[in-house]
Amino acid sequence: MREQPEQQAPPVQRLRIRYAKRGRLRFTSHRDFSRAFERAVFRARIPMAYSSGFNPHPRISYAGAAPTGSASEAEYLEIALAQVVDPADVHAELEEALPPGLDVLQVVESPGGSLADRLDASRWTIDVVSAPDVTAAAVEGFLAHDSVLVERMTKKGLREFDCRAAVVSLTVAPHDQGARLELVLRHATTPAVRPDDVLRGLTQVSGLEAGPAPLLTRQAQGPLDPDTGEVGDPLA
């Protein structure tokens, strides 16, 4: 008879963590980050809770990861612990263990419930090389459409979908050698609309030339206020 796997004790504490992907580390894939984070909690000797089964693994729940190549100031995950600890100590230990560019910004105790359910929308900035007036005209044309269809290769193959439906707001301001777009996107679409999808939509509608490598940065991620269109703090 096959030996039954050891059953792990349930977690006694859960912590929610906000972290950033900056500089060259924005090219870190979600899989690469998860490996780096697991190594960091091991090096920091954080008392993780583990799953039961023949291959126990630390209980880490990731939510709403940004696309590879995008910078972010608002990535979130939750860890489950086997001992009660001070969130400030975990913050300091993870900062020491993670490489520069993967930066822990906040650690708080979880109040319960699903972290993913708190992430309704994201606010992005997109830096492009096109002139502000040209970019503003493209945005005006894009927002005038009820639907803008774009294509993207997904795990299920080439998909065509409406990138306009997820856009809550889209504005333009001058920035450095071009313009900065500020974009709020709802998450509840399939597939999830990304900022590069919106750039493709702008090009499709108006012929906008955004440049070879626009910088995409998620500035906030959290609950969406239906009245103001603002993205709130999921850790509040």
Protein Blocks (a to p, Z undefined) as FASTA:
>chain_A
ZZddddddddfbdcddddddehjllmpcfklmmmmmmmmmmmnopacdddedjbdcdddd
dehiacehiacfbdcdddddfbdcdfklmmmmmmmmpcghiacfbdcddebdjfklmmmb
ccdddddfbdfklmmmmmmmmmmpmbdcdddddfkopadddfklmpmbdcdddehjlccd
dddddfkbcddddfklmmmmmmmmnopaebjbdcdddfbgcdddfklopacdfkZZ
